[in-house]
Amino acid sequence: MKRFLFCIAMLFCMCMTMNAQGLKTYSGNFSMVAGGFHFPGKATYTYKNADDGTRIYEGNFSFTRVIRPNVCYNKVVGKYHNDLKSGLWTYTEKSIGTTEQLRVCYSGGIVDGIYEYSKVEKNVTRKSFKGVIKNGVPIGPISGKLIQAYFEGKDQRFGIGDGVFTGQTDEEGLPNGAWKFTSKYYVYNEKWKHGVLEESYCIENSTGDKYIGRKSSCICSEISTMIMNSPRYMEYWIKRGCDAWDGVILDKRSADEIRTKVIDRDEVYQLPKSNYDGFSNDEEFIQAKSTIPNILYKLNGTNVDCVIDEQGNVTDFEFKQTPKDPAVAKELERCLGMLKYKPAIYKGLTVKCKWNFWYDGNKSLLPEETEEQTSNVEEEKKVEDKVFDVVEQYPSFPGGEGAMFSYISNNLQYPEKAKEKGVQGRVVVKFIVEKDGSISNVEVNRSVDKDLDNETIRVIKSMPKWNPAKQKGTEVRAYYYVPVAFRLK
């Protein structure tokens, strides 16, 4: 028995050693980002090196920015798995007389589990929220405290003071049942049925007077405002590997509106996914299912926009570049229509998502070629200016996507004219990463405002060299899209 236990212990130690192999520890200078500004501090974390030399965060992470020891500081503690936030993370900001804290659970970089926020001033809780977030929406009981809430009556709007709130949502994240906000002077009530506000009214404590409300929720909107004004930014102190919750609690009308829309892929909470029916990618799937021999070669240059609907079906094909043979285009639609995706998720809802397929023609699938055909293929290989939309290995910013967004945040300057006009939004740019990693042909793919567009282009052009894309082991030119968000504080 002892011998058996000894063997088990040795096996456990060997597994732990093997698991630790390849992990390194960094301890030193590190910056958090708040409000678009750079704040230096110290961090300790474990990581492993990717093939291109960049770091993949794996394991414990801690960050501290000390202004006055034990009096004023920022602190973040959590864990990474494969460069994504995982498990419980705690964010703390302490200043004289005030402590603000956020506790969030993640799974794969997405909020999944408890979400608890509080702001305590002189030992009194001023603001708080407690709930469970799934796929970007709260599910189940919700409670907390607001500094100030407002009542929308039929004839007037007035503040009803500080107070506590309670409520709950159904399995879709829609408000359901009784919601209540209680302050020193008023009690505000809402009655919901699966996202439909059926009744709202406010009773004044001192007189018993009743005020009938409009068909809009003050509690849900005030929760969203509270989350957007602080906890959301706390999550993005360490932006790498996470997608912050925006505090939105949808009613049925809003949910129905979202379901009718086709959402851009850079806006969804979770992108569509497919296992390609056991094949490694869509190309292999098409090659196996097609009745046209060598179809991938005949698709050379084909570019097609489509939609992955809320059931995961590929629909609404629109060719930007069409194959020469109409039969090939029709066969491509048939094959892609056989694919099944896990649909995109946006604000807790499965939604229609814009998608794209692009094929450069897979010559490796051609039958044995004649000398003349081989010569033609060799000539095509000499074309140096081809730019790929789809590649086996995409270009990457040094340090990964998190480092890229950190670079953008640290170098972005909000144009004064846009500030004065109150303009904000998300600019999407498209550019080419050249074979040597340099950036070229930067253009705006989705515009918001001329000044915001120009500032985005400036920052993208200022980037250091990237790790270039690779196709069949060879460095190639490739397109890349980056969304840049401008938000007024």
C-alpha positions as CSV (number, residue, x, y, z in Angstrom):
1,M,0.0,0.0,0.0
2,K,2.8,2.4,0.9
3,R,4.5,1.6,-2.3
4,F,1.3,2.3,-4.2
5,L,0.9,5.7,-2.4
6,F,4.5,6.5,-3.1
7,C,4.0,5.9,-6.9
8,I,0.9,8.0,-6.9
9,A,2.8,10.9,-5.2
10,M,5.7,10.6,-7.6
11,L,3.3,10.6,-10.6
12,F,1.5,13.7,-9.2
13,C,4.9,15.5,-8.8
14,M,5.9,14.6,-12.4
15,C,2.6,15.9,-13.7
16,M,3.0,19.1,-11.8
17,T,6.6,19.5,-13.2
18,M,5.5,18.8,-16.7
19,N,2.6,21.3,-16.4
20,A,5.0,24.0,-15.1
21,Q,7.5,23.4,-17.9
22,G,7.4,26.3,-20.4
23,L,5.9,28.8,-17.9
24,K,7.9,31.8,-17.0
25,T,7.3,34.6,-14.5
26,Y,7.4,38.3,-15.1
27,S,7.6,40.8,-12.2
28,G,8.2,44.5,-12.9
29,N,6.8,47.6,-14.5
30,F,3.3,47.4,-15.9
31,S,0.6,50.0,-16.9
32,M,-3.1,50.0,-16.4
33,V,-5.3,52.0,-18.7
34,A,-8.1,54.2,-17.3
35,G,-10.1,56.7,-19.3
36,G,-7.6,56.4,-22.2
37,F,-4.7,57.4,-20.0
38,H,-1.6,55.4,-19.0
39,F,-1.0,54.7,-15.3
40,P,2.3,53.0,-14.3
41,G,2.4,50.3,-11.6
42,K,3.9,46.9,-10.9
43,A,2.7,43.5,-12.0
44,T,3.6,39.8,-11.5
45,Y,2.3,37.2,-13.8
46,T,3.1,33.8,-15.4
47,Y,3.2,33.3,-19.1
48,K,4.5,31.1,-21.9
49,N,6.1,32.1,-25.2
50,A,4.2,31.6,-28.4
51,D,6.0,30.3,-31.6
52,D,6.5,33.9,-32.8
53,G,8.1,34.9,-29.4
54,T,5.1,36.8,-28.1
55,R,3.7,36.1,-24.6
56,I,0.6,34.1,-23.8
57,Y,-0.6,34.8,-20.3
58,E,-1.2,31.6,-18.3
59,G,-1.8,31.4,-14.6
60,N,-1.8,34.0,-11.8
61,F,-1.9,37.7,-12.4
62,S,-1.6,40.6,-10.0
63,F,-1.2,44.3,-10.5
64,T,-0.7,47.1,-7.9
65,R,-0.4,50.9,-8.4
66,V,0.5,52.6,-5.1
67,I,-0.1,56.3,-4.7
68,R,0.1,56.4,-0.9
69,P,0.8,53.1,0.9
70,N,-2.3,51.6,2.4
71,V,-4.2,54.8,1.7
72,C,-4.5,55.4,-2.1
73,Y,-3.9,52.5,-4.5
74,N,-5.3,50.4,-7.4
75,K,-5.1,46.6,-7.2
76,V,-6.1,43.8,-9.5
77,V,-5.9,40.0,-8.8
78,G,-7.0,37.2,-11.1
79,K,-5.9,34.4,-13.4
80,Y,-5.4,33.8,-17.1
81,H,-5.9,30.7,-19.2
82,N,-4.5,30.8,-22.7
83,D,-4.3,34.6,-22.7
84,L,-8.0,35.0,-21.6
85,K,-9.3,36.0,-18.2
86,S,-10.6,33.0,-16.3
87,G,-12.2,32.5,-12.9
88,L,-12.6,35.1,-10.3
89,W,-11.0,38.6,-10.7
90,T,-11.0,41.3,-8.1
91,Y,-10.5,45.0,-8.9
92,T,-10.0,47.5,-6.1
93,E,-9.5,51.2,-6.0
94,K,-8.9,52.9,-2.6
95,S,-8.6,56.6,-2.0
96,I,-9.0,58.7,1.2
97,G,-12.3,57.7,2.8
98,T,-13.5,55.7,-0.3
99,T,-13.1,52.1,-1.4
100,E,-14.5,50.9,-4.7
101,Q,-14.4,47.1,-5.6
102,L,-15.5,44.9,-8.4
103,R,-15.6,41.1,-8.3
104,V,-16.2,39.3,-11.6
105,C,-16.1,35.7,-12.8
106,Y,-14.9,35.0,-16.4
107,S,-14.9,32.0,-18.7
108,G,-12.8,32.3,-21.8
109,G,-12.5,36.1,-21.4
110,I,-16.3,36.5,-21.2
111,V,-18.2,37.5,-18.0
112,D,-19.7,34.2,-16.7
113,G,-20.8,34.1,-13.1
114,I,-20.9,36.5,-10.2
115,Y,-20.7,40.2,-10.8
116,E,-20.5,42.2,-7.6
117,Y,-19.7,45.9,-7.4
118,S,-19.6,48.3,-4.4
119,K,-18.5,51.9,-3.6
120,V,-18.1,52.6,0.1
121,E,-17.6,56.1,1.4
122,K,-16.8,56.7,5.1
123,N,-18.0,53.2,5.9
124,V,-21.3,53.8,4.1
125,T,-22.2,51.9,0.9
126,R,-23.2,54.5,-1.7
127,K,-23.5,52.3,-4.8
128,S,-23.7,48.5,-5.3
129,F,-24.8,45.8,-7.6
130,K,-25.0,42.0,-7.1
131,G,-26.1,39.5,-9.7
132,V,-25.0,36.7,-12.0
133,I,-24.1,37.4,-15.7
134,K,-24.4,34.8,-18.5
135,N,-23.6,35.6,-22.1
136,G,-23.7,39.3,-21.4
137,V,-27.0,39.6,-19.5
138,P,-27.9,39.1,-15.8
139,I,-29.8,35.9,-15.0
140,G,-31.9,35.5,-11.8
141,P,-32.0,37.8,-8.7
142,I,-30.5,41.3,-8.8
143,S,-30.0,43.7,-5.9
144,G,-28.0,46.8,-5.0
145,K,-28.0,50.4,-4.2
146,L,-28.1,53.6,-6.2
147,I,-27.0,57.1,-5.3
148,Q,-29.9,58.7,-7.2
149,A,-32.8,57.4,-9.1
150,Y,-35.4,59.3,-11.2
151,F,-39.1,58.6,-11.6
152,E,-40.7,59.2,-15.0
153,G,-44.3,60.1,-14.3
154,K,-47.0,60.8,-16.8
155,D,-46.7,64.5,-16.3
156,Q,-43.3,65.0,-14.7
157,R,-39.9,63.6,-14.0
158,F,-38.4,64.0,-10.5
159,G,-35.6,62.5,-8.4
160,I,-36.6,60.0,-5.7
161,G,-33.3,59.9,-3.9
162,D,-30.8,57.3,-2.8
163,G,-32.1,53.8,-2.1
164,V,-31.9,50.1,-2.6
165,F,-33.3,48.1,-5.4
166,T,-34.3,44.4,-6.0
167,G,-35.5,42.5,-9.0
168,Q,-35.0,39.4,-11.1
169,T,-34.8,38.3,-14.7
170,D,-35.9,35.2,-16.5
171,E,-33.7,32.6,-18.3
172,E,-33.4,35.0,-21.3
173,G,-32.2,37.9,-19.2
174,L,-35.5,39.8,-19.5
175,P,-37.0,41.5,-16.4
176,N,-39.7,39.4,-14.8
177,G,-41.9,39.7,-11.7
178,A,-41.7,42.5,-9.1
179,W,-39.0,45.2,-9.2
180,K,-38.7,47.7,-6.3
181,F,-36.6,50.8,-5.5
182,T,-36.9,52.0,-1.9
183,S,-35.7,55.4,-0.7
184,K,-36.2,57.6,2.3
185,Y,-39.1,59.5,0.7
186,Y,-40.5,57.2,-2.0
187,V,-41.1,53.5,-2.9
188,Y,-41.1,52.9,-6.6
189,N,-42.6,49.7,-8.0
190,E,-42.5,47.9,-11.4
191,K,-44.3,44.8,-12.5
192,W,-42.8,42.9,-15.4
193,K,-43.8,39.9,-17.4
194,H,-41.0,38.3,-19.5
195,G,-39.6,41.7,-20.6
196,V,-42.9,43.6,-20.8
197,L,-43.4,46.4,-18.3
198,E,-47.1,46.0,-17.3
199,E,-47.2,48.5,-14.4
200,S,-45.1,51.2,-12.7
201,Y,-46.0,53.6,-9.9
202,C,-44.4,55.6,-7.1
203,I,-45.8,56.1,-3.6
204,E,-44.6,59.1,-1.5
205,N,-43.9,57.8,2.0
206,S,-45.0,60.9,3.9
207,T,-48.4,61.4,2.2
208,G,-49.2,58.1,0.6
209,D,-49.8,59.9,-2.7
210,K,-49.5,57.6,-5.7
211,Y,-47.9,58.6,-9.0
212,I,-48.5,56.5,-12.1
213,G,-45.4,55.9,-14.2
214,R,-44.7,55.8,-17.9
215,K,-44.0,52.5,-19.7
216,S,-40.3,52.8,-19.2
217,S,-38.1,51.5,-16.4
218,C,-36.1,53.9,-14.2
219,I,-34.4,51.0,-12.3
220,C,-33.0,49.2,-15.3
221,S,-31.7,52.4,-16.9
222,E,-30.1,53.6,-13.7
223,I,-28.3,50.2,-13.3
224,S,-26.9,50.5,-16.8
225,T,-25.7,54.1,-16.0
226,M,-24.0,52.9,-12.8
227,I,-22.2,50.0,-14.5
228,M,-21.1,52.2,-17.5
229,N,-19.8,54.9,-15.2
230,S,-17.4,52.8,-13.2
231,P,-17.3,49.0,-13.1
232,R,-17.0,48.7,-16.9
233,Y,-13.9,50.9,-16.8
234,M,-12.5,48.9,-13.9
235,E,-12.7,45.7,-15.9
236,Y,-10.6,47.5,-18.6
237,W,-7.8,48.6,-16.3
238,I,-6.3,45.3,-17.4
239,K,-8.0,45.0,-20.8
240,R,-6.1,42.0,-22.1
241,G,-8.2,39.0,-22.5
242,C,-11.7,40.2,-21.5
243,D,-15.0,41.6,-22.7
244,A,-16.6,43.9,-20.2
245,W,-20.3,43.8,-19.3
246,D,-22.1,47.1,-20.2
247,G,-24.9,46.8,-17.6
248,V,-27.7,46.6,-20.1
249,I,-30.9,44.8,-19.0
250,L,-33.1,44.3,-22.1
251,D,-36.8,44.6,-22.2
252,K,-38.8,42.5,-24.8
253,R,-39.1,45.4,-27.2
254,S,-35.3,45.9,-27.3
255,A,-34.7,42.2,-27.5
256,D,-37.1,41.9,-30.5
257,E,-35.4,44.8,-32.3
258,I,-32.0,43.1,-31.8
259,R,-33.3,39.8,-33.2
260,T,-34.5,41.4,-36.4
261,K,-31.1,43.0,-37.1
262,V,-28.0,41.6,-38.7
263,I,-25.1,42.4,-36.4
264,D,-21.6,43.1,-37.6
265,R,-19.1,40.4,-36.6
266,D,-16.9,43.0,-34.7
267,E,-19.9,43.9,-32.4
268,V,-21.1,40.5,-31.3
269,Y,-20.4,39.2,-27.8
270,Q,-19.4,35.7,-29.1
271,L,-18.6,34.9,-32.8
272,P,-20.2,32.0,-34.7
273,K,-18.3,28.8,-34.4
274,S,-18.4,25.5,-36.4
275,N,-16.7,22.1,-36.2
276,Y,-17.1,21.9,-40.0
277,D,-18.7,18.4,-39.6
278,G,-15.4,17.0,-38.4
279,F,-13.2,18.6,-41.1
280,S,-10.5,21.0,-40.1
281,N,-11.9,24.0,-42.0
282,D,-14.5,25.1,-44.5
283,E,-12.2,24.4,-47.5
284,E,-11.9,20.7,-46.6
285,F,-15.6,20.5,-46.0
286,I,-16.4,21.9,-49.4
287,Q,-13.9,19.7,-51.2
288,A,-15.4,16.6,-49.5
289,K,-19.1,17.5,-50.1
290,S,-18.8,19.1,-53.6
291,T,-19.9,17.2,-56.7
292,I,-17.6,19.4,-58.9
293,P,-14.0,18.1,-59.1
294,N,-11.3,20.4,-57.9
295,I,-13.9,23.0,-56.9
296,L,-11.5,24.9,-54.6
297,Y,-9.2,25.7,-57.6
298,K,-12.2,26.8,-59.6
299,L,-13.2,29.2,-56.8
300,N,-9.9,31.1,-57.3
301,G,-10.6,34.7,-56.1
302,T,-14.2,34.1,-55.0
303,N,-15.3,36.4,-52.3
304,V,-18.8,36.0,-50.8
305,D,-20.6,37.9,-48.0
306,C,-23.4,36.0,-46.2
307,V,-25.3,35.8,-42.9
308,I,-25.1,33.2,-40.2
309,D,-28.6,33.3,-38.7
310,E,-29.8,32.7,-35.2
311,Q,-30.1,29.0,-35.9
312,G,-26.5,28.7,-37.1
313,N,-27.4,28.4,-40.8
314,V,-25.4,30.1,-43.6
315,T,-27.8,32.2,-45.6
316,D,-28.2,35.4,-47.7
317,F,-25.3,34.9,-50.1
318,E,-24.0,37.9,-51.9
319,F,-20.9,37.5,-54.2
320,K,-18.4,40.4,-54.2
321,Q,-16.2,38.3,-56.6
322,T,-18.0,35.6,-58.5
323,P,-16.4,32.4,-60.1
324,K,-16.3,32.4,-63.9
325,D,-18.5,29.3,-64.0
326,P,-22.1,30.0,-62.6
327,A,-22.4,26.3,-61.7
328,V,-19.4,26.6,-59.4
329,A,-21.0,29.6,-57.5
330,K,-24.2,27.6,-57.2
331,E,-22.4,24.6,-55.9
332,L,-20.5,26.7,-53.3
333,E,-23.8,28.1,-52.0
334,R,-25.1,24.5,-51.7
335,C,-22.0,23.3,-49.8
336,L,-21.9,26.3,-47.5
337,G,-25.6,25.9,-46.9
338,M,-24.9,22.5,-45.4
339,L,-22.6,23.9,-42.7
340,K,-23.9,24.3,-39.2
341,Y,-22.6,27.0,-36.9
342,K,-23.1,27.7,-33.2
343,P,-24.8,31.1,-33.7
344,A,-23.3,34.5,-32.6
345,I,-24.4,36.0,-29.2
346,Y,-25.1,39.6,-28.7
347,K,-26.4,41.0,-25.4
348,G,-27.4,37.5,-24.3
349,L,-29.3,36.8,-27.5
350,T,-28.5,34.4,-30.4
351,V,-28.5,36.8,-33.4
352,K,-28.0,37.0,-37.2
353,C,-24.3,37.8,-37.9
354,K,-22.6,39.1,-41.0
355,W,-20.0,36.7,-42.3
356,N,-17.6,36.3,-45.2
357,F,-15.9,33.5,-47.1
358,W,-12.9,34.0,-49.5
359,Y,-11.1,31.5,-51.6
360,D,-7.8,32.0,-53.4
361,G,-7.8,28.7,-55.3
362,N,-6.1,25.6,-53.8
363,K,-3.7,24.4,-56.5
364,S,-2.5,21.5,-54.4
365,L,-5.8,19.8,-55.2
366,L,-5.2,19.8,-59.0
367,P,-4.5,16.5,-60.8
368,E,-0.9,16.0,-62.1
369,E,-0.2,18.9,-64.5
370,T,1.4,19.0,-67.9
371,E,4.7,20.9,-68.4
372,E,2.8,23.8,-69.9
373,Q,0.3,23.9,-66.9
374,T,3.2,23.7,-64.5
375,S,4.8,26.7,-66.2
376,N,1.6,28.7,-65.8
377,V,1.4,27.8,-62.2
378,E,5.0,28.9,-61.7
379,E,4.2,32.2,-63.3
380,E,1.3,32.8,-60.9
381,K,3.6,32.1,-58.0
382,K,5.7,35.0,-59.1
383,V,2.9,37.5,-58.5
384,E,4.2,39.4,-55.5
385,D,1.4,41.9,-55.0
386,K,-1.4,39.4,-54.1
387,V,-3.1,40.3,-50.8
388,F,-4.9,37.6,-48.9
389,D,-8.2,37.9,-47.0
390,V,-8.0,34.4,-45.6
391,V,-4.7,32.8,-44.6
392,E,-3.5,29.8,-42.6
393,Q,-1.7,32.1,-40.1
394,Y,-3.0,35.6,-39.7
395,P,-0.8,38.6,-39.0
396,S,-0.4,39.5,-35.4
397,F,0.7,42.6,-33.4
398,P,3.9,42.0,-31.2
399,G,2.5,40.8,-27.9
400,G,-0.9,39.8,-29.2
401,E,-4.3,41.4,-29.6
402,G,-4.3,42.7,-26.0
403,A,-1.0,44.5,-26.6
404,M,-2.4,45.9,-29.8
405,F,-5.5,47.4,-28.1
406,S,-3.2,48.7,-25.3
407,Y,-1.0,50.4,-27.8
408,I,-4.1,52.0,-29.5
409,S,-5.5,53.2,-26.2
410,N,-2.2,54.7,-25.1
411,N,-1.6,56.6,-28.3
412,L,-5.1,57.6,-29.2
413,Q,-6.0,61.3,-28.8
414,Y,-9.6,62.3,-28.8
415,P,-10.0,65.1,-31.4
416,E,-11.1,68.3,-29.7
417,K,-13.7,69.1,-32.4
418,A,-15.3,65.7,-31.9
419,K,-15.4,66.3,-28.1
420,E,-17.1,69.6,-28.6
421,K,-19.7,68.1,-30.9
422,G,-20.2,65.1,-28.5
423,V,-19.3,62.7,-31.3
424,Q,-18.4,59.1,-30.3
425,G,-18.6,55.6,-31.8
426,R,-16.5,52.8,-33.3
427,V,-14.3,53.4,-36.3
428,V,-13.3,50.2,-38.2
429,V,-10.2,50.4,-40.4
430,K,-8.8,48.0,-43.0
431,F,-5.1,47.8,-43.8
432,I,-2.5,45.5,-45.3
433,V,0.2,43.9,-43.3
434,E,3.2,43.5,-45.7
435,K,5.6,40.6,-45.8
436,D,8.1,42.5,-43.7
437,G,5.4,43.4,-41.1
438,S,5.0,47.0,-42.1
439,I,1.5,48.6,-42.4
440,S,0.2,49.9,-45.7
441,N,-3.0,50.9,-47.5
442,V,-4.8,52.1,-44.3
443,E,-8.4,52.9,-45.1
444,V,-11.6,53.4,-43.2
445,N,-14.0,50.5,-43.5
446,R,-16.7,52.0,-41.3
447,S,-16.8,55.8,-40.7
448,V,-18.1,57.7,-37.7
449,D,-16.7,61.2,-38.1
450,K,-14.0,62.7,-40.3
451,D,-11.9,63.7,-37.3
452,L,-12.3,60.4,-35.5
453,D,-11.5,58.6,-38.8
454,N,-8.3,60.6,-39.3
455,E,-7.1,60.0,-35.7
456,T,-7.7,56.3,-36.1
457,I,-5.6,56.2,-39.4
458,R,-2.8,58.2,-37.7
459,V,-2.5,55.7,-34.8
460,I,-2.7,52.6,-37.0
461,K,0.1,54.1,-39.3
462,S,2.2,54.7,-36.2
463,M,2.2,51.1,-35.2
464,P,5.5,49.1,-35.0
465,K,6.0,46.3,-37.4
466,W,3.7,43.3,-37.1
467,N,4.4,39.5,-37.4
468,P,3.4,38.9,-41.1
469,A,0.8,36.4,-42.2
470,K,1.8,33.0,-43.5
471,Q,0.4,30.8,-46.2
472,K,1.8,27.3,-46.6
473,G,4.8,28.4,-44.5
474,T,5.5,31.4,-46.7
475,E,5.2,35.1,-45.5
476,V,2.5,36.8,-47.5
477,R,0.6,40.1,-47.6
478,A,-2.8,40.1,-45.8
479,Y,-5.7,42.3,-45.0
480,Y,-6.5,43.0,-41.3
481,Y,-9.5,44.8,-39.7
482,V,-9.3,46.7,-36.4
483,P,-12.2,48.4,-34.5
484,V,-11.2,51.5,-32.6
485,A,-13.7,52.8,-30.0
486,F,-14.1,56.5,-29.1
487,R,-16.2,57.0,-26.0
488,L,-16.7,60.3,-24.1
489,K,-16.3,60.0,-20.4
